[in-house]
C-alpha cells in the first residue's frame, strides 16, 4: 500500500508531523505511528540516564524512566505514541523504584 501523497494542508511542523505519522501508519500498521514519539522519547531517556549513571545507575534508571513516563502522557495525548509505551515506561519506573529501595534498605 502506498503512503498518501502530500497536499496543500501540510503546513508547519504540526502538519509535517501528522503527515509523517499517517505515512508511517500506512507502511507499518500499529507500530509505525509510534516512530515519531519513540524518536523523541528514547533520546531524552538516554540524555537523562547517562550523566546521572555516574552517581547512581539504579537511581538514574528510575529518574529517567519516570520522566519518560510523564512525557509519554503528553505524546499519547498528541497521538504520537502508542499507549503501550505508557505501560512500558511505568513498568520500568516501578522496577527501578523497587530496585533503588532494595539497594538503599541496608
KEDRENLO-961552 format. One record per residue: y, x, z of N, C-alpha, C, O in turn; residue number from 0; residue in one letter. Coordinates in Angstrom, 2 decimals, always signed. Last residue first. Layout:
! residues N
r ny=Y, nx=X, nz=Z, cay=Y, cax=X, caz=Z, cy=Y, cx=X, cz=Z, oy=Y, ox=X, oz=Z, num=NUM, residu=A
...
This chain:
! residues 106
r ny=-1.39, nx=+19.61, nz=+53.22, cay=-1.94, cax=+20.57, caz=+54.18, cy=-0.94, cx=+21.25, cz=+55.05, oy=-1.31, ox=+22.07, oz=+55.89, num=105, residu=X
r ny=-0.04, nx=+18.07, nz=+51.34, cay=-0.53, cax=+17.44, caz=+52.57, cy=-0.97, cx=+18.45, cz=+53.62, oy=-0.93, ox=+18.15, oz=+54.81, num=104, residu=X
r ny=+0.62, nx=+19.00, nz=+48.87, cay=+1.57, cax=+19.25, caz=+49.95, cy=+1.11, cx=+18.68, cz=+51.29, oy=+1.82, ox=+18.82, oz=+52.29, num=103, residu=X
r ny=-1.54, nx=+18.17, nz=+47.28, cay=-1.21, cax=+19.60, caz=+47.38, cy=-0.32, cx=+19.88, cz=+48.59, oy=-0.50, ox=+20.90, oz=+49.26, num=102, residu=X
r ny=-1.46, nx=+15.41, nz=+47.46, cay=-2.63, cax=+16.11, caz=+47.98, cy=-2.36, cx=+17.61, cz=+48.15, oy=-2.89, ox=+18.24, oz=+49.07, num=101, residu=X
r ny=+1.02, nx=+14.94, nz=+46.19, cay=+0.81, cax=+14.56, caz=+47.59, cy=-0.37, cx=+15.32, cz=+48.19, oy=-0.28, ox=+15.82, oz=+49.32, num=100, residu=X
r ny=+0.44, nx=+15.88, nz=+43.64, cay=+1.51, cax=+16.52, caz=+44.40, cy=+1.36, cx=+16.19, cz=+45.89, oy=+1.55, ox=+17.06, oz=+46.74, num=99, residu=X
r ny=-1.58, nx=+14.07, nz=+42.87, cay=-1.88, cax=+15.49, caz=+42.96, cy=-0.83, cx=+16.23, cz=+43.79, oy=-1.18, ox=+17.11, oz=+44.57, num=98, residu=X
r ny=-0.05, nx=+11.69, nz=+42.92, cay=-1.22, cax=+11.84, caz=+43.80, cy=-1.56, cx=+13.31, cz=+43.97, oy=-1.82, ox=+13.76, oz=+45.09, num=97, residu=X
r ny=+1.83, nx=+12.29, nz=+40.93, cay=+2.28, cax=+12.00, caz=+42.30, cy=+1.13, cx=+12.14, cz=+43.29, oy=+1.33, ox=+12.67, oz=+44.39, num=96, residu=X
r ny=+0.17, nx=+12.59, nz=+38.68, cay=+0.97, cax=+13.71, caz=+39.16, cy=+1.43, cx=+13.51, cz=+40.59, oy=+1.43, ox=+14.45, oz=+41.39, num=95, residu=X
r ny=-0.81, nx=+9.97, nz=+38.49, cay=-1.74, cax=+11.08, caz=+38.69, cy=-1.00, cx=+12.32, cz=+39.22, oy=-1.51, ox=+13.01, oz=+40.10, num=94, residu=X
r ny=+1.62, nx=+8.61, nz=+38.02, cay=+0.84, cax=+8.32, caz=+39.22, cy=-0.14, cx=+9.45, cz=+39.51, oy=-0.29, ox=+9.85, oz=+40.66, num=93, residu=X
r ny=+2.34, nx=+9.75, nz=+35.50, cay=+3.23, cax=+9.84, caz=+36.65, cy=+2.46, cx=+9.62, cz=+37.96, oy=+2.64, ox=+10.38, oz=+38.91, num=92, residu=X
r ny=+0.19, nx=+9.04, nz=+33.87, cay=+0.50, cax=+10.45, caz=+34.09, cy=+1.37, cx=+10.63, cz=+35.33, oy=+1.15, ox=+11.56, oz=+36.11, num=91, residu=X
r ny=+0.49, nx=+6.24, nz=+33.96, cay=-0.72, cax=+6.87, caz=+34.49, cy=-0.50, cx=+8.35, cz=+34.76, oy=-0.97, ox=+8.87, oz=+35.78, num=90, residu=X
r ny=+2.96, nx=+6.04, nz=+32.65, cay=+2.82, cax=+5.55, caz=+34.02, cy=+1.60, cx=+6.18, cz=+34.69, oy=+1.67, ox=+6.59, oz=+35.84, num=89, residu=X
r ny=+2.31, nx=+7.04, nz=+30.14, cay=+3.25, cax=+7.79, caz=+30.97, cy=+3.21, cx=+7.33, cz=+32.42, oy=+3.41, ox=+8.13, oz=+33.33, num=88, residu=X
r ny=+0.48, nx=+4.97, nz=+29.38, cay=+0.07, cax=+6.38, caz=+29.41, cy=+1.00, cx=+7.19, cz=+30.31, oy=+0.52, ox=+7.95, oz=+31.16, num=87, residu=X
r ny=+2.03, nx=+2.63, nz=+29.47, cay=+0.87, cax=+2.79, caz=+30.35, cy=+0.42, cx=+4.23, cz=+30.48, oy=+0.01, ox=+4.67, oz=+31.55, num=86, residu=X
r ny=+3.85, nx=+3.24, nz=+27.45, cay=+4.33, cax=+2.92, caz=+28.79, cy=+3.20, cx=+3.13, cz=+29.79, oy=+3.40, ox=+3.73, oz=+30.85, num=85, residu=X
r ny=+2.22, nx=+3.42, nz=+25.22, cay=+2.81, cax=+4.66, caz=+25.74, cy=+3.37, cx=+4.44, cz=+27.14, oy=+3.36, ox=+5.37, oz=+27.95, num=84, residu=X
r ny=+1.69, nx=+0.77, nz=+24.63, cay=+0.62, cax=+1.57, caz=+25.20, cy=+1.15, cx=+2.88, cz=+25.80, oy=+0.60, ox=+3.39, oz=+26.77, num=83, residu=X
r ny=+3.90, nx=-0.23, nz=+23.25, cay=+3.81, cax=-0.43, caz=+24.70, cy=+2.67, cx=+0.33, cz=+25.38, oy=+2.70, ox=+0.51, oz=+26.59, num=82, residu=X
r ny=+5.18, nx=+2.11, nz=+20.90, cay=+4.12, cax=+1.17, caz=+21.23, cy=+4.06, cx=+0.99, cz=+22.75, oy=+4.18, ox=+1.98, oz=+23.47, num=81, residu=X
r ny=+8.61, nx=+2.31, nz=+20.06, cay=+7.45, cax=+2.89, caz=+20.73, cy=+6.45, cx=+1.79, cz=+21.05, oy=+6.82, ox=+0.68, oz=+21.42, num=80, residu=X
r ny=+10.79, nx=+1.03, nz=+19.15, cay=+10.50, cax=+2.31, caz=+18.53, cy=+9.25, cx=+2.97, cz=+19.10, oy=+8.87, ox=+4.06, oz=+18.67, num=79, residu=X
r ny=+12.01, nx=-1.26, nz=+20.17, cay=+10.87, cax=-1.39, caz=+19.27, cy=+10.61, cx=-0.11, cz=+18.48, oy=+10.26, ox=-0.16, oz=+17.30, num=78, residu=X
r ny=+13.73, nx=-1.07, nz=+22.22, cay=+14.31, cax=-0.86, caz=+20.89, cy=+13.25, cx=-0.97, cz=+19.80, oy=+13.56, ox=-0.78, oz=+18.62, num=77, residu=X
r ny=+11.91, nx=-1.34, nz=+24.29, cay=+12.89, cax=-2.41, caz=+24.08, cy=+13.55, cx=-2.30, cz=+22.71, oy=+13.89, ox=-3.31, oz=+22.10, num=76, residu=X
r ny=+10.67, nx=+1.12, nz=+24.03, cay=+9.89, cax=-0.09, caz=+23.77, cy=+10.83, cx=-1.26, cz=+23.52, oy=+10.58, ox=-2.08, oz=+22.63, num=75, residu=X
r ny=+12.76, nx=+2.77, nz=+24.82, cay=+12.24, cax=+2.88, caz=+23.45, cy=+11.37, cx=+1.69, cz=+23.08, oy=+11.34, ox=+1.29, oz=+21.91, num=74, residu=X
r ny=+13.07, nx=+1.99, nz=+27.49, cay=+14.16, cax=+1.76, caz=+26.54, cy=+13.67, cx=+1.85, cz=+25.09, oy=+14.12, ox=+1.08, oz=+24.24, num=73, residu=X
r ny=+10.58, nx=+2.80, nz=+28.49, cay=+11.01, cax=+1.40, caz=+28.64, cy=+12.10, cx=+1.09, cz=+27.61, oy=+12.06, ox=+0.05, oz=+26.95, num=72, residu=X
r ny=+10.52, nx=+5.52, nz=+28.10, cay=+9.65, cax=+4.70, caz=+27.26, cy=+10.02, cx=+3.22, cz=+27.36, oy=+9.81, ox=+2.47, oz=+26.41, num=71, residu=X
r ny=+12.17, nx=+6.48, nz=+30.12, cay=+12.69, cax=+6.46, caz=+28.74, cy=+11.82, cx=+5.59, cz=+27.83, oy=+12.33, ox=+4.99, oz=+26.88, num=70, residu=X
r ny=+10.35, nx=+6.23, nz=+32.26, cay=+11.59, cax=+5.44, caz=+32.26, cy=+12.17, cx=+5.36, cz=+30.84, oy=+12.62, ox=+4.30, oz=+30.42, num=69, residu=X
r ny=+8.41, nx=+8.10, nz=+31.40, cay=+8.04, cax=+6.70, caz=+31.64, cy=+9.27, cx=+5.80, cz=+31.61, oy=+9.23, ox=+4.73, oz=+31.01, num=68, residu=X
r ny=+9.87, nx=+10.44, nz=+31.37, cay=+9.33, cax=+9.93, caz=+30.11, cy=+8.94, cx=+8.47, cz=+30.24, oy=+9.11, ox=+7.69, oz=+29.30, num=67, residu=X
r ny=+10.30, nx=+10.64, nz=+34.13, cay=+11.45, cax=+10.47, caz=+33.24, cy=+11.00, cx=+9.95, cz=+31.87, oy=+11.67, ox=+9.11, oz=+31.28, num=66, residu=X
r ny=+7.63, nx=+10.94, nz=+35.01, cay=+8.45, cax=+9.82, caz=+35.48, cy=+9.62, cx=+9.57, cz=+34.54, oy=+9.91, ox=+8.43, oz=+34.19, num=65, residu=X
r ny=+6.87, nx=+13.30, nz=+33.73, cay=+6.17, cax=+12.06, caz=+33.40, cy=+6.97, cx=+10.84, cz=+33.85, oy=+7.00, ox=+9.83, oz=+33.15, num=64, residu=X
r ny=+8.58, nx=+15.12, nz=+34.99, cay=+8.66, cax=+14.93, caz=+33.54, cy=+7.99, cx=+13.62, cz=+33.12, oy=+8.49, ox=+12.91, oz=+32.25, num=63, residu=X
r ny=+7.67, nx=+14.88, nz=+37.67, cay=+9.06, cax=+14.53, caz=+37.31, cy=+9.18, cx=+14.25, cz=+35.82, oy=+9.81, ox=+13.28, oz=+35.41, num=62, residu=X
r ny=+4.96, nx=+15.75, nz=+37.43, cay=+5.30, cax=+14.44, caz=+37.99, cy=+6.70, cx=+13.99, cz=+37.56, oy=+6.88, ox=+12.85, oz=+37.14, num=61, residu=X
r ny=+5.21, nx=+18.31, nz=+36.38, cay=+4.44, cax=+17.31, caz=+35.65, cy=+4.82, cx=+15.91, cz=+36.12, oy=+4.98, ox=+14.99, oz=+35.31, num=60, residu=X
r ny=+6.63, nx=+19.51, nz=+38.47, cay=+7.24, cax=+19.41, caz=+37.15, cy=+6.54, cx=+18.35, cz=+36.31, oy=+7.19, ox=+17.58, oz=+35.60, num=59, residu=X
r ny=+4.72, nx=+19.41, nz=+40.50, cay=+5.97, cax=+18.69, caz=+40.67, cy=+6.68, cx=+18.49, cz=+39.33, oy=+7.25, ox=+17.43, oz=+39.08, num=58, residu=X
r ny=+2.85, nx=+21.13, nz=+39.36, cay=+2.48, cax=+19.74, caz=+39.62, cy=+3.73, cx=+18.88, cz=+39.82, oy=+3.79, ox=+17.75, oz=+39.34, num=57, residu=X
r ny=+4.31, nx=+23.58, nz=+39.14, cay=+3.74, cax=+22.91, caz=+37.96, cy=+3.40, cx=+21.44, cz=+38.20, oy=+3.64, ox=+20.59, oz=+37.33, num=56, residu=X
r ny=+7.19, nx=+24.66, nz=+40.43, cay=+6.03, cax=+23.88, caz=+40.87, cy=+5.45, cx=+23.14, cz=+39.67, oy=+6.04, ox=+22.15, oz=+39.22, num=55, residu=X
r ny=+8.68, nx=+26.73, nz=+39.08, cay=+8.78, cax=+26.50, caz=+40.52, cy=+7.53, cx=+25.80, cz=+41.05, oy=+6.89, ox=+26.27, oz=+41.99, num=54, residu=X
r ny=+8.04, nx=+26.66, nz=+36.43, cay=+8.11, cax=+27.97, caz=+37.07, cy=+8.16, cx=+27.84, cz=+38.59, oy=+7.73, ox=+28.75, oz=+39.31, num=53, residu=X
r ny=+8.32, nx=+24.06, nz=+35.65, cay=+6.96, cax=+24.51, caz=+35.96, cy=+6.95, cx=+25.91, cz=+36.57, oy=+5.95, ox=+26.31, oz=+37.16, num=52, residu=X
r ny=+10.92, nx=+23.58, nz=+34.88, cay=+10.54, cax=+23.24, caz=+36.26, cy=+9.18, cx=+23.79, cz=+36.64, oy=+8.89, ox=+23.97, oz=+37.82, num=51, residu=X
r ny=+10.91, nx=+24.33, nz=+32.16, cay=+11.71, cax=+25.08, caz=+33.13, cy=+11.29, cx=+24.82, cz=+34.59, oy=+11.30, ox=+25.73, oz=+35.42, num=50, residu=X
r ny=+8.84, nx=+22.42, nz=+31.15, cay=+8.73, cax=+23.88, caz=+31.06, cy=+9.63, cx=+24.64, cz=+32.04, oy=+9.12, ox=+25.54, oz=+32.71, num=49, residu=X
r ny=+9.61, nx=+19.66, nz=+31.59, cay=+8.46, cax=+20.28, caz=+32.24, cy=+8.52, cx=+21.80, cz=+32.27, oy=+8.27, ox=+22.41, oz=+33.31, num=48, residu=X
r ny=+11.84, nx=+19.06, nz=+30.00, cay=+11.91, cax=+18.89, caz=+31.45, cy=+10.81, cx=+19.68, cz=+32.14, oy=+11.06, ox=+20.32, oz=+33.17, num=47, residu=X
r ny=+10.88, nx=+19.65, nz=+27.48, cay=+12.14, cax=+20.27, caz=+27.91, cy=+12.30, cx=+20.13, cz=+29.43, oy=+12.85, ox=+21.03, oz=+30.06, num=46, residu=X
r ny=+8.62, nx=+17.96, nz=+27.35, cay=+8.44, cax=+19.41, caz=+27.42, cy=+9.70, cx=+20.13, cz=+27.89, oy=+9.61, ox=+21.11, oz=+28.63, num=45, residu=X
r ny=+9.90, nx=+15.45, nz=+27.26, cay=+8.94, cax=+15.74, caz=+28.33, cy=+8.77, cx=+17.25, cz=+28.48, oy=+8.77, ox=+17.77, oz=+29.60, num=44, residu=X
r ny=+11.34, nx=+15.72, nz=+24.90, cay=+12.07, cax=+15.56, caz=+26.15, cy=+11.16, cx=+15.89, cz=+27.33, oy=+11.58, ox=+16.53, oz=+28.29, num=43, residu=X
r ny=+9.22, nx=+15.79, nz=+23.02, cay=+10.05, cax=+17.00, caz=+23.25, cy=+10.86, cx=+16.91, cz=+24.55, oy=+11.04, ox=+17.92, oz=+25.23, num=42, residu=X
r ny=+8.31, nx=+13.05, nz=+23.46, cay=+7.46, cax=+14.22, caz=+23.77, cy=+8.27, cx=+15.50, cz=+23.90, oy=+8.03, ox=+16.26, oz=+24.84, num=41, residu=X
r ny=+10.36, nx=+11.29, nz=+22.58, cay=+10.00, cax=+11.37, caz=+24.00, cy=+9.16, cx=+12.60, cz=+24.35, oy=+9.30, ox=+13.14, oz=+25.44, num=40, residu=X
r ny=+10.75, nx=+11.46, nz=+19.79, cay=+11.88, cax=+11.59, caz=+20.72, cy=+11.43, cx=+11.92, cz=+22.14, oy=+12.05, ox=+12.74, oz=+22.81, num=39, residu=X
r ny=+8.30, nx=+11.12, nz=+18.66, cay=+9.06, cax=+12.30, caz=+18.25, cy=+10.29, cx=+12.50, cz=+19.15, oy=+10.80, ox=+13.62, oz=+19.24, num=38, residu=X
r ny=+7.67, nx=+8.64, nz=+19.72, cay=+6.95, cax=+9.82, caz=+20.21, cy=+7.67, cx=+11.10, cz=+19.84, oy=+7.65, ox=+12.07, oz=+20.60, num=37, residu=X
r ny=+9.45, nx=+7.07, nz=+18.20, cay=+9.54, cax=+7.11, caz=+19.66, cy=+8.85, cx=+8.32, cz=+20.24, oy=+9.37, ox=+8.96, oz=+21.15, num=36, residu=X
r ny=+8.43, nx=+7.57, nz=+15.62, cay=+9.82, cax=+7.88, caz=+15.95, cy=+9.98, cx=+8.01, cz=+17.46, oy=+10.60, ox=+8.96, oz=+17.94, num=35, residu=X
r ny=+5.77, nx=+6.68, nz=+15.80, cay=+6.05, cax=+8.07, caz=+15.46, cy=+7.48, cx=+8.46, cz=+15.83, oy=+7.72, ox=+9.57, oz=+16.30, num=34, residu=X
r ny=+5.18, nx=+4.04, nz=+16.12, cay=+5.44, cax=+4.81, caz=+17.32, cy=+5.83, cx=+6.25, cz=+17.03, oy=+6.20, ox=+6.99, oz=+17.95, num=33, residu=X
r ny=+4.50, nx=+3.08, nz=+13.66, cay=+5.82, cax=+2.72, caz=+14.17, cy=+6.17, cx=+3.50, cz=+15.43, oy=+7.35, ox=+3.61, oz=+15.77, num=32, residu=X
r ny=+1.84, nx=+4.06, nz=+13.39, cay=+2.93, cax=+4.57, caz=+12.57, cy=+4.31, cx=+4.28, cz=+13.13, oy=+5.19, ox=+5.14, oz=+13.07, num=31, residu=X
r ny=-0.09, nx=+2.71, nz=+14.80, cay=+0.41, cax=+3.98, caz=+15.34, cy=+1.64, cx=+4.47, cz=+14.59, oy=+2.41, ox=+5.25, oz=+15.15, num=30, residu=X
r ny=-0.09, nx=+0.11, nz=+13.35, cay=-0.34, cax=+0.33, caz=+14.77, cy=+0.31, cx=+1.58, cz=+15.31, oy=+1.17, ox=+1.51, oz=+16.19, num=29, residu=X
r ny=-0.76, nx=+1.39, nz=+10.10, cay=-0.54, cax=+0.25, caz=+10.99, cy=-0.90, cx=+0.58, cz=+12.43, oy=-1.90, ox=+1.24, oz=+12.70, num=28, residu=X
r ny=+0.65, nx=+3.55, nz=+8.25, cay=-0.34, cax=+3.66, caz=+9.33, cy=-0.13, cx=+2.53, cz=+10.31, oy=+0.62, ox=+2.69, oz=+11.27, num=27, residu=X
r ny=+2.38, nx=+2.44, nz=+6.29, cay=+1.45, cax=+3.52, caz=+5.94, cy=+0.32, cx=+3.65, cz=+6.97, oy=-0.83, ox=+3.85, oz=+6.59, num=26, residu=X
r ny=+3.86, nx=+0.51, nz=+7.59, cay=+3.07, cax=+0.10, caz=+6.43, cy=+2.06, cx=+1.17, cz=+6.04, oy=+1.00, ox=+0.85, oz=+5.51, num=25, residu=X
r ny=+5.06, nx=+2.09, nz=+9.56, cay=+4.16, cax=+1.00, caz=+9.95, cy=+3.29, cx=+0.54, cz=+8.78, oy=+2.12, ox=+0.21, oz=+8.97, num=24, residu=X
r ny=+6.71, nx=+3.75, nz=+8.08, cay=+5.57, cax=+4.33, caz=+8.80, cy=+4.57, cx=+3.27, cz=+9.20, oy=+3.36, ox=+3.51, oz=+9.20, num=23, residu=X
r ny=+8.55, nx=+1.82, nz=+7.18, cay=+7.77, cax=+2.59, caz=+6.22, cy=+6.55, cx=+3.22, cz=+6.88, oy=+5.46, ox=+3.21, oz=+6.30, num=22, residu=X
r ny=+9.64, nx=+0.94, nz=+9.62, cay=+8.94, cax=+0.00, caz=+8.75, cy=+8.05, cx=+0.73, cz=+7.74, oy=+6.93, ox=+0.29, oz=+7.46, num=21, residu=X
r ny=+10.82, nx=+3.34, nz=+10.51, cay=+9.80, cax=+2.66, caz=+11.31, cy=+8.97, cx=+1.71, cz=+10.45, oy=+7.74, ox=+1.67, oz=+10.56, num=20, residu=X
r ny=+12.69, nx=+3.75, nz=+8.48, cay=+11.62, cax=+4.73, caz=+8.69, cy=+10.48, cx=+4.12, cz=+9.48, oy=+9.31, ox=+4.34, oz=+9.17, num=19, residu=X
r ny=+14.33, nx=+1.50, nz=+8.90, cay=+13.64, cax=+1.67, caz=+7.63, cy=+12.48, cx=+2.64, cz=+7.77, oy=+11.39, ox=+2.39, oz=+7.25, num=18, residu=X
r ny=+15.25, nx=+2.05, nz=+11.50, cay=+14.46, cax=+0.84, caz=+11.25, cy=+13.69, cx=+0.94, cz=+9.93, oy=+12.54, ox=+0.51, oz=+9.85, num=17, residu=X
r ny=+16.65, nx=+4.44, nz=+10.99, cay=+15.51, cax=+4.45, caz=+11.91, cy=+14.64, cx=+3.22, cz=+11.71, oy=+13.41, ox=+3.32, oz=+11.75, num=16, residu=X
r ny=+18.64, nx=+3.48, nz=+9.22, cay=+17.70, cax=+4.53, caz=+8.79, cy=+16.47, cx=+4.56, cz=+9.68, oy=+15.35, ox=+4.70, oz=+9.18, num=15, residu=X
r ny=+19.99, nx=+1.66, nz=+10.85, cay=+19.32, cax=+1.21, caz=+9.63, cy=+18.30, cx=+2.21, cz=+9.14, oy=+17.21, ox=+1.83, oz=+8.69, num=14, residu=X
r ny=+20.96, nx=+3.44, nz=+12.81, cay=+20.07, cax=+2.35, caz=+13.17, cy=+19.31, cx=+1.82, cz=+11.96, oy=+18.11, ox=+1.57, oz=+12.05, num=13, residu=X
r ny=+22.66, nx=+5.13, nz=+11.34, cay=+21.47, cax=+5.68, caz=+11.98, cy=+20.48, cx=+4.58, cz=+12.33, oy=+19.27, ox=+4.76, oz=+12.16, num=12, residu=X
r ny=+23.85, nx=+3.47, nz=+8.29, cay=+23.95, cax=+4.13, caz=+9.59, cy=+22.60, cx=+4.59, cz=+10.13, oy=+21.56, ox=+4.47, oz=+9.48, num=11, residu=X
r ny=+22.17, nx=+1.03, nz=+6.52, cay=+23.47, cax=+1.63, caz=+6.78, cy=+23.44, cx=+2.23, cz=+8.18, oy=+23.05, ox=+1.57, oz=+9.14, num=10, residu=X
r ny=+20.42, nx=-0.57, nz=+4.42, cay=+20.17, cax=+0.60, caz=+5.26, cy=+21.48, cx=+1.35, cz=+5.43, oy=+21.86, ox=+2.18, oz=+4.60, num=9, residu=X
r ny=+20.92, nx=-2.51, nz=+2.60, cay=+21.07, cax=-2.89, caz=+4.00, cy=+20.84, cx=-1.71, cz=+4.95, oy=+21.05, ox=-1.85, oz=+6.16, num=8, residu=X
r ny=+20.43, nx=-1.77, nz=-0.04, cay=+21.79, cax=-1.61, caz=+0.47, cy=+21.96, cx=-1.95, cz=+1.94, oy=+23.03, ox=-1.72, oz=+2.49, num=7, residu=X
r ny=+17.13, nx=-0.26, nz=+0.24, cay=+18.11, cax=-1.16, caz=-0.38, cy=+19.47, cx=-0.96, cz=+0.30, oy=+19.61, ox=-0.07, oz=+1.13, num=6, residu=X
r ny=+14.05, nx=+1.46, nz=-0.46, cay=+15.33, cax=+1.32, caz=+0.24, cy=+16.26, cx=+0.38, cz=-0.52, oy=+16.19, ox=+0.25, oz=-1.74, num=5, residu=X
r ny=+10.87, nx=-0.20, nz=-0.69, cay=+11.94, cax=+0.59, caz=-1.32, cy=+13.24, cx=+0.41, cz=-0.56, oy=+13.51, ox=-0.68, oz=-0.05, num=4, residu=X
r ny=+8.15, nx=+0.09, nz=+1.59, cay=+9.23, cax=-0.69, caz=+0.98, cy=+10.33, cx=+0.22, cz=+0.43, oy=+10.67, ox=+1.25, oz=+1.02, num=3, residu=X
r ny=+5.20, nx=+1.92, nz=+0.54, cay=+6.23, cax=+1.59, caz=+1.51, cy=+7.37, cx=+0.86, cz=+0.82, oy=+7.56, ox=+0.99, oz=-0.39, num=2, residu=X
r ny=+2.17, nx=+0.61, nz=-0.82, cay=+3.38, cax=+1.40, caz=-0.94, cy=+4.39, cx=+0.98, cz=+0.12, oy=+4.42, ox=-0.18, oz=+0.54, num=1, residu=X
r ny=-1.16, nx=+0.84, nz=+0.00, cay=+0.00, cax=+0.00, caz=+0.00, cy=+1.24, cx=+0.90, cz=+0.00, oy=+1.32, ox=+1.86, oz=+0.77, num=0, residu=X
